[in-house]
């Protein structure tokens, strides 16, 4: 007999299995994409809030020290799963939309296989934690690769009869497809990368890195905000409520964007 936490986990698994059988795998993956997208946006907002403590180094170090506990390290590793799933599955969606490709079973296996491989690689880097890498070299190559992927998307959709906002959402998605996983890897190549005030400040003294971080921040907030608004439009019947939600999302994300830019520029 299954009891306690195992019973709860089993019921959750049974619930997802029932949904998959009744509504289909595509429906389940679609909702996983939306849920993980919301988690990614929440993580970014939480990240901005944590970095706001950089103005008081002692406070920031106390916050950072909490993440050194084994359980918090495990949660930090586990958090990468929804992030990488959203990025890789987003790449699958973009391939569908841009190239009208329908390799559903094969691409779905690639998505889950890539997620598994990334989690193993990230866990390895987190355990070792002493790799040394030039930030300029790492981010220059990542930016070039991400810009190339975004260019391919632009070339494909620029003549389509869709709104500019929709196009920007796809362009930012293709740009983030590589740069977000790269960011998570970089933050765990060395334990000092995201948890030492002096290290973070020295990194943000470099104009190129500042530009990278600002572009990453704005792309994530726009892409995530568009996703939240899309979910509201799909499930809220009242036009007034939809407009209110959209206005609220714009205001909140604009405030976080300004706060994030100020932190990056003045750190």
N, C-alpha and C positions, 0 to 999 in steps of 0.2 A: 504493500500500500504506500502511495506517495503522499508525504505530509510536508507541512512547513513551506520553506522557500522553494523546494523542488516542486511542490504541487503548484505553486504560483507560476513558476517558469514553464511547467508542463501545460498549464491552462493557457498561457500566452502563446506557446508554440501551437497548441491545438487550435486556438483562435485564428492565428495567421494561416494555418493550413486550411482551415475551413474557408477563409476569405479567398485564398489562392484557388481552391477547387471551384468555388461558386462564381467568383468574378474574373478568374483568369490570372496568369502570372503577370501579364502586362499591367493590370490594374494594381497589383500588389507592388510592383517595382515603381510604378508612378507615384504611389503614396509614400513609399520609402524615400524616393527622391525629394518629395516635398518636405517630409519630416526632417530628413538630414539637412536640407537646405536651411530650414528654420533653425536647426541646432547650430549650423555653421555661422549664421548671422548672429545668433545669441552669443556664441563663443567670441566673435569679433568685438561685439559691444562690451563683453566682460573683459576682454583683453585690453581694450582702450581704458576701461575703468581702473584696471590693475596698474597700467603704465602711468596713470595720472599721479601715482604716488612717487614718481621719479623726482618730483620737486622736493620731496622729503626723503633722502636716501635711506635713513634709518627705518622709516615706515615701509618703504619698498622692500628692503632686505628682510624685514619680518614677514611680509607677505610672501616673498619668494622662498623663504625658508620653509614655509608650510608645504610647498610643492616638492620638497626633498624627502618627505616621509615616503616609505615604500608603497603604502596604499595610494597616495596621491600620484606617485610616479606611474603606478599601474593605471589609474584613472586617466592620466595624461596620455598614456599610450592607447588606452581604449577609445579615447575621444577621437583619435585619428581615423577610426573605422568609419563613422558617419561622414567625416570630411572627405576621405578618399573615395568612398562610395559615391558621394554626390558629384565629385569631379569626374570620375571615370564614367559613371552613368550619364552625366551631362554630355561627355564626349560622344557617347553612343547616340544620344538624342540629336545632337548636332549633325552627326553623320546621316541619320535618318532624314532630317529636314533638308540638308543641303544637297545630298546625293541620292535621295529617294532609295536608300538601301534597306532591304528587309531581310537581314540575316539574324533574325531574332534569337534563335537558340544559340548560335555560335557567338554572337556579340554578348549575350547575357552571360555565357560561360566565361568569356574574356573579362567582363566586368568583375565578376566575383573572384576569378583567378588573380587578376591584377591587384584587387583589394587585399587578398591574402598575402601575396608576395610583398606588397608594400608594408603591411603590418609586421611581417617577419623582418624586413630590412630596417624599419624604424626601431623595432625592439632591439635589434643588434646594435644599432648606433647608440641607443639610450643606455644599454648595458656597458658598452665600451666607454663612451662619453669623453674621449680625449683626442679626437681627431682634430687636426689643424688644417684649415683651408683659407685661402685668400678670399675675403668677402667680395672684392672687386671681380676676381676671376669667376667665382661661382655665379654671381648675379648677372655679370655681363653675358655669360653663356646662356643662363636661364632666360634673361630678357630677350635675347636675340631669337631663341627658339620659340618663346611665347609670342613675340611680335610676328614671327613668320606664320604661326598657326592662326593668329588673329587676322593677318593679311589674307590668308586663304579664304577665311570666312567673309571678309569684306568683299573680295573679288567675286564671291559666289552670290552674295545677297544685295549688292549695291543697286542692281537694276530691277529688283523685285518690287512689287507694289504693296509694300508694307510700311507701317509707321516707322519713323526714325527711332522712337523709343524701343520698339520691338527689335530693330536692327542692333541698337546699342546693347540690348540684353544678350543677344546672341554673340556679339563681338566680345563683350566682357566675359561671357561664359567660355569662349574659346581661348581667350587670353589667360583666364584663371585655371583652365584645364591642366596646365603644366606648372604654373607658378605657385599655386597653393600647396600642392604636394612638395614642391621644391622648398617652400618656406618651412614646412613642418620638418623636413629632413635637416635643413640648415640649423634650425633652432635646437636640434638634438645632436649635432655633430660634436659639440663641446658644451659641457655643463655650464660654462660661464656665459654662453651666448645670450640667453634670455633671463638670467637670474643675478647678474652682477651689474650694479649701477655703473661702475667705471667702464666696464666692457661695453655696455649698451651706449653710454654717452660717447665713448670714443668712436664707436661704429657710426653713430648719427652725426658726427662731426664731418663726415665725408659726403659732399654734395650729391654724388652719384647714388649712394645708398639712400639718402633722403628722398630723392626723386623716385627710386624704386618703391620705397615704403608708401609714399603718398599715392602713387599710381595703383599699388596693390590695395590700399585702404579704400580709395574711391571706387575702384572696380568692384570690390566685394560688397560695399554698401549699396551701390546702384543695382547690382545684379540681385542681391538679396532682397532689397526693397521692392524691386519689380516682381519678384517671386511671391512675396507676401501679398502685394496688391492683387496679383493674378488669382491667388487662392481666395481672397475676399470676394473678388468679382465672380468667381465660379460658384460660391456657396451662399452669398448674401443676396437676397431678392430685392431689398429696398435700394433704390438708386441713391437716396440721401445717405443711408448708412454706408454704402460703398464709397461715396465721395468723402464722407467723414473719416473713414478708415484710411483712405488714400492720403488725405491731408495729414492725418496723425502720423502715418509712416514717414511722409516727407519731412515733417517738422522734426521728429525724433532722430531720424538718420542724418538730417542736416546738422543738428546739434552735435551728434557724435562725430560727424565728419570734421566739423570745425575744431572740436576738442582734440581729435586725433592728429590733425594737421598741426595744430599748435604744439602738441607734445613732440611730434617728430622734428619740427623746425627749431624748437627752443630747448630740446633735451641736451 
